[in-house]
Amino acid sequence: MLYDQEVVDSLTQNVLDGNVRATSILPLIETSTPLLPFPVLFKLVLATKINIGDVTKIKSLKYITPKALDKIIKPLEEDVYVSIGENYLEFIDPSGVKEQFYYKTGILATLDEKPSLDKVTNMFYTVDYIRNRIDRISGAADPYHMACTMPLQKMYFILYIGDEDLVKVIHSSIKLLAETGIGSKHSVGLGKFKIVEAKNIEEFNPILSRYLPSTLNDESYYWVSMGKYAPKDSGE
């Protein structure tokens, strides 16, 4: 064990109390206009508010610019009239004020960002491994295929640590995970990663900070699913 039980218990309690929080793993999309993964629950909220247009178009939204994210928050939380067209999304509030956004190739942006949008290429690729398992009865080798998803770009996450005494503990723990790997297949060399940069954010980015949960079981708009499953607390 990297630390004694007292330190582990302290870290666990701080996580439960919300003093240690982390965002989802986010892809570093290096395009001319910064992009963030489109928050999953935004799609659900948008779908309930669309009055005109094909609601299924919402499914294609994968990314959003920080500027568009900042502008879309207020309309989503209010009683607005929403229409969606071929390449636009429009909000009209009760007073008649309009806010229009542009979208194409899965990206939602403000109208002035339209000329600078780049198409996002594939972020992951699949690697096929051939493994052997031993039949416990016959002792014969039984080959099988195992598909693994690998990122094509750097990934990052934001970590909030409310207790300064835990900063070193958490950094050391993350470094250990990088070497040992995470997930059920780390014993065969999968789930490893390399820390290329870790830095303190002096002026906390108000846009990125929205991706931090406010509590352990936060159900805000901003969690991002990079897979097919959204984990739930089983209460155990």
Helices and strands as residue ranges (DSSP letters): H 5-16, E 20-22, E 26-27, E 36-37, H 40-49, E 50-52, G 55-60, E 63-64, H 66-76, E 81-84, E 88-92, E 98-104, E 107-110, G 111-116, E 124-134, E 141-151, E 155-156, E 159-161, G 164-166, H 167-180, G 186-188, G 208-211
